Amino acid sequence: MDEQLETVVEVPLLQHPNNSGSRNKSKTKGRWPWKGSLFILGAKFFERMAFYGVDTNLVTYLTEELKKSNAVAATTSTTWLGTCNLTPLVGALFADAYFGRYTTMAIASTLYFTGLATLTLVSVLKLPAIVFYLGLYVMALGSGSFLPCIVAFGADQFNDTNPKERMMKSSFFNWFFFVSNFGTLLSSTGVVWVEDNVSWALGFGISTLIMGFAMGAFYSGTPIYRYQKPGGSPLTRICQVIVASLHKLRVQVPCDKSLLYEKQHKEESSVPGSRKLNYTDEFKCLDKAATISDSESKSHELCLNGWRICTVTQVEEVKILLRMVPIWATAIIYTSAYAQAHTMFVEQGKTMNTNIGGLFNIPAASLYMFNSVTCMLWVVLYVFSIAPAMRKWKRNEKGFSELQRMGIGKLFAMFSMVCAAILEIKRLQVVRSHNLVHDTETPVPLSILWQIPQYVLLGVAETFVLAGQLEFFYEEAPDAMRTLCSALSHLSTAFGNYFSSVLVIVVMFITTRGGSVGWIPNNLNEGHLDYYFWLWAALSLLNLALYVAAARRYRSKYVAHETRDV
């Protein structure tokens, strides 16, 4: 049966076991790849609504319901958000090694739902804060494990060897990003309004119900999904390459690289569910792992020991991960800057006039909707206008490369921080002119709508960076490590949020010495939040320079039997 499936399907993707027996070549060719992906997009839409029903207004809940200070609330929020983006590594390892993406998502969504239900019960029954934090971190585990699997599982529905499906897959990442922001928009307006104006219990309850809808959408596509075989533990393969290389420190690597060890089958890889990778001449010290020593050439048994000799494909998997590290590292500062939209942008907005035309008050956290609307508009503009124009001009199937898109986004992130700093300077001028420095009750007579430009610029940045980043970490990953590499994208967000939390602590420690109130006091009218935003602008500029240097040196992966773009 396995041999038959490998003949029928040109990539290591299998139909659901219940349908595999009836699959034939003609049906494979006629299958509409978007059919399964639509269920994935629906699940992502509802999942983002559920998530941002908690995340967008978490700082407000901590300050108003749990009576935490601004600095503590911001640190708690970014630490939790960092955890949400750290746990994807756990889900990715189990998905790639043992369970596959589908089963991992089923388990993760159950944890996700349980965490949200706990938050709802805390709000209804007024349970202790420790129970709230417990539910928050159960939700983080479920959300984190769900995130890398859903994007990789959605992309799995497209055939890598089919040019038309490859184009569809590139569009999938853009529409995946679109529905994410659509869900975020509805949540950051509707659900946040309910939390601020009706009750936290109802708001959290709506998020829990919506997560149930996400699970329903996901399970509805079960009969038609394509499923990729787990390739075994990626950590084991990585460790095998390192151990084998160290074991052969004194072994001479042959000048003829075709003599390095590789499985003899023309296209079949030693890693289940993965294509062969061609040799590349970077990180040559790892080539020793695939070098056949004199003793091994005389004993076939030694070649079966994965801790002594590895295939070229295994070695190239590790090389790919190492090449990704500089690109991944520069994403940390970007996500730290982006985290300000959920923390300091909100704190800044809460001090301003939130009344719109004398008709209603808009919650400060709801200004994030302008970020989401911008993302959605830019996705549509990119898919239907910018990308086709760039493809025609550059004569390739993508137009802007993933690396170029991420670089453009990092530039706009810096502009957003500059815009926030300029607005804060103006806000403080208004505070002083109206003698509101020590007044924590009266809103500053400056409309909160002046925050829109910084949210819009950050939305443009997010469209270029995150959509490009999702595609980059999936496309450049080894076939059997795609969930793990998708998790790297979220891992950079985790470290970015942790870095933001640490920076707030450091800034407060340094700026409050000598009895000063510091840059970010509880009463922002007495502080200098503008200095904090200028600090982020400088860090963003430095990060952009480092990213450009890393991107110029990056080399794409080289799959066997494919033509390589030079």
Rosetta blueprint (number, residue, H / E / L):
1 M L
2 D H
3 E H
4 Q H
5 L H
6 E H
7 T H
8 V H
9 V L
10 E L
11 V L
12 P L
13 L E
14 L E
15 Q E
16 H L
17 P L
18 N L
19 N L
20 S H
21 G H
22 S H
23 R L
24 N L
25 K H
26 S H
27 K H
28 T H
29 K H
30 G H
31 R L
32 W L
33 P L
34 W H
35 K H
36 G H
37 S H
38 L H
39 F H
40 I H
41 L H
42 G H
43 A H
44 K H
45 F H
46 F H
47 E H
48 R H
49 M H
50 A H
51 F H
52 Y H
53 G H
54 V H
55 D H
56 T L
57 N L
58 L H
59 V H
60 T H
61 Y H
62 L H
63 T H
64 E H
65 E L
66 L L
67 K L
68 K L
69 S L
70 N H
71 A H
72 V H
73 A H
74 A H
75 T H
76 T H
77 S H
78 T H
79 T H
80 W H
81 L H
82 G H
83 T H
84 C H
85 N L
86 L L
87 T L
88 P H
89 L H
90 V H
91 G H
92 A H
93 L H
94 F H
95 A H
96 D H
97 A H
98 Y H
99 F H
100 G H
101 R H
102 Y H
103 T H
104 T H
105 M H
106 A H
107 I H
108 A H
109 S H
110 T H
111 L H
112 Y H
113 F H
114 T H
115 G H
116 L H
117 A H
118 T H
119 L H
120 T H
121 L H
122 V H
123 S H
124 V H
125 L H
126 K L
127 L L
128 P L
129 A H
130 I H
131 V H
132 F H
133 Y H
134 L H
135 G H
136 L H
137 Y H
138 V H
139 M H
140 A H
141 L H
142 G H
143 S H
144 G H
145 S H
146 F H
147 L H
148 P H
149 C H
150 I H
151 V H
152 A H
153 F H
154 G H
155 A H
156 D L
157 Q L
158 F L
159 N L
160 D L
161 T L
162 N L
163 P H
164 K H
165 E H
166 R H
167 M H
168 M H
169 K H
170 S H
171 S H
172 F H
173 F H
174 N H
175 W H
176 F H
177 F H
178 F H
179 V H
180 S H
181 N H
182 F H
183 G H
184 T H
185 L H
186 L H
187 S H
188 S H
189 T H
190 G H
191 V H
192 V H
193 W H
194 V H
195 E H
196 D H
197 N H
198 V L
199 S L
200 W H
201 A H
202 L H
203 G H
204 F H
205 G H
206 I H
207 S H
208 T H
209 L H
210 I H
211 M H
212 G H
213 F H
214 A H
215 M H
216 G H
217 A H
218 F H
219 Y H
220 S H
221 G L
222 T H
223 P H
224 I H
225 Y L
226 R E
227 Y E
228 Q E
229 K L
230 P L
231 G L
232 G L
233 S L
234 P H
235 L H
236 T H
237 R H
238 I H
239 C H
240 Q H
241 V H
242 I H
243 V H
244 A H
245 S H
246 L H
247 H H
248 K L
249 L L
250 R L
251 V L
252 Q L
253 V L
254 P L
255 C L
256 D L
257 K H
258 S H
259 L H
260 L L
261 Y L
262 E L
263 K L
264 Q L
265 H L
266 K L
267 E L
268 E E
269 S L
270 S L
271 V L
272 P L
273 G L
274 S L
275 R E
276 K L
277 L E
278 N L
279 Y L
280 T L
281 D L
282 E L
283 F L
284 K H
285 C H
286 L H
287 D H
288 K H
289 A H
290 A H
291 T L
292 I L
293 S L
294 D H
295 S H
296 E H
297 S H
298 K H
299 S L
300 H H
301 E H
302 L H
303 C H
304 L H
305 N L
306 G L
307 W L
308 R L
309 I L
310 C L
311 T L
312 V H
313 T H
314 Q H
315 V H
316 E H
317 E H
318 V H
319 K H
320 I H
321 L H
322 L H
323 R H
324 M H
325 V H
326 P H
327 I H
328 W H
329 A H
330 T H
331 A H
332 I H
333 I H
334 Y H
335 T H
336 S H
337 A H
338 Y H
339 A H
340 Q H
341 A H
342 H L
343 T L
344 M H
345 F H
346 V H
347 E H
348 Q H
349 G H
350 K H
351 T L
352 M E
353 N E
354 T L
355 N E
356 I E
357 G L
358 G L
359 L L
360 F E
361 N E
362 I L
363 P L
364 A H
365 A H
366 S H
367 L H
368 Y H
369 M H
370 F H
371 N H
372 S H
373 V H
374 T H
375 C H
376 M H
377 L H
378 W H
379 V H
380 V H
381 L H
382 Y H
383 V H
384 F H
385 S H
386 I H
387 A H
388 P H
389 A H
390 M H
391 R H
392 K H
393 W H
394 K H
395 R L
396 N L
397 E L
398 K L
399 G L
400 F L
401 S L
402 E H
403 L H
404 Q H
405 R H
406 M H
407 G H
408 I H
409 G H
410 K H
411 L H
412 F H
413 A H
414 M H
415 F H
416 S H
417 M H
418 V H
419 C H
420 A H
421 A H
422 I H
423 L H
424 E H
425 I H
426 K H
427 R H
428 L H
429 Q H
430 V H
431 V H
432 R H
433 S H
434 H L
435 N L
436 L L
437 V L
438 H L
439 D L
440 T L
441 E L
442 T L
443 P L
444 V E
445 P E
446 L E
447 S E
448 I H
449 L H
450 W H
451 Q H
452 I H
453 P H
454 Q H
455 Y H
456 V H
457 L H
458 L H
459 G H
460 V H
461 A H
462 E H
463 T H
464 F H
465 V H
466 L H
467 A H
468 G H
469 Q H
470 L H
471 E H
472 F H
473 F H
474 Y H
475 E H
476 E L
477 A L
478 P L
479 D H
480 A H
481 M H
482 R H
483 T H
484 L H
485 C H
486 S H
487 A H
488 L H
489 S H
490 H H
491 L H
492 S H
493 T H
494 A H
495 F H
496 G H
497 N H
498 Y H
499 F H
500 S H
501 S H
502 V H
503 L H
504 V H
505 I H
506 V H
507 V H
508 M H
509 F H
510 I H
511 T H
512 T L
513 R H
514 G H
515 G H
516 S L
517 V L
518 G L
519 W L
520 I L
521 P L
522 N L
523 N L
524 L H
525 N H
526 E H
527 G L
528 H L
529 L H
530 D H
531 Y H
532 Y H
533 F H
534 W H
535 L H
536 W H
537 A H
538 A H
539 L H
540 S H
541 L H
542 L H
543 N H
544 L H
545 A H
546 L H
547 Y H
548 V H
549 A H
550 A H
551 A H
552 R H
553 R H
554 Y L
555 R L
556 S L
557 K L
558 Y L
559 V E
560 A L
561 H L
562 E L
563 T L
564 R L
565 D L
566 V L
